Amino acid sequence: MPLSSGTRLGSYEILAAIGAGGMGEVYRANDTKLKRDVAIKVLPEAFARDTGRMLRFQREAEVLASLNHPSIAAIYGLEESSGTRGSPSAPGAHPAQPRSPYREPHGF
């Protein structure tokens, strides 16, 4: 189920959808505690109940968190809010771009 503008996930407020891909939906959000824009990747409910997919999501976040490159944004963490699981990161690439869903999109 897509999240609408204004939805709160912990300290993050959803601003707009950026796109969707094989592992979930990506949203532009505001980190209300640190007053910064972030991109949040949210897993579909069915994926969040699948242990294999959750392990893949965890590995993806760990790998991206270990990288330090100007074309790959930082991962700020893995979060769960009311059963919704996601990973906030610095604003990233549009999901349609092939390398990483976390690179800077145009106009962000």
Secondary structure, DSSP 8 states (H G I E B T S, - for coil): ----TT-EETTEEEEEEEEEETTEEEEEEEETTTTEEEEEEE--HHHHT-HHHHHHHHHHHHHHHH--BTTB--B---EEETTEEEEEESS---TTSSS-TTS--TT-
